[in-house]
Amino acid sequence: MELLPLTIPGVYEVRTNPHVDQRGFFARRLDLDVLRAHGLYDRFEQESLSFNTARGTLRGLHFQAAPHWETKIVTCVAGRIFDVVLDLRRDSPAFGRWEGRELDASTCNSLYIPVGCAHGFQTLDPNSTVLYSITPPYRAELARGVHPFDPELAVSWPIEDAVLNERDLALPTLRDL
């Protein structure tokens, strides 16, 4: 497992070093020793799956409010997604900036997302499944979000005809948050 820092402080692309043979591959997705060596949080308390039938499904940009900000490791375990992190930490030099990465089940790459960031994704393939390792556990009353089409953020979602739910369409802009 290798951690590659992105431009948003504390956000990493997690790459695996798969062992490949005629059967496919085997890769370590999570190595707590590697996280500890980088000073990253290593006590994940919950895992969740998101299955998405349609290509273009967009979920986010979500976060959990204080005092229960979440740290996440997000992995696409079937299909492909465009994964986005938005920095919400007012003291961060990257506040209000977003960064996106393609996560692909065939490469088994992930994103490590620290507290203080919102997260969202758009499916690039039908029947894509996303695995979240999360801490602390989800608390519905603290669920928050930023509108995925906030014009000031101008996230470059790759598929124009996005499939969204009413909740995400009703989220506030970053300015109104």
Secondary structure, 3 states (H helix, E strand, C coil): CEEEECCCCCCEEEECCCEEECCEEECCCCCHHHHHHCCCCCCCCEEEEEEECCCCEEEEEEEECCCCCCEEEEEEEECEEEEEEEECCCCCCCCCCEEEEEEECCCCCEEEECCCEEEEEEECCCCEEEEEEEECCCCHHHEEECCCCCCCCCCCCCCCCCECCHHHHCCCCCCCC
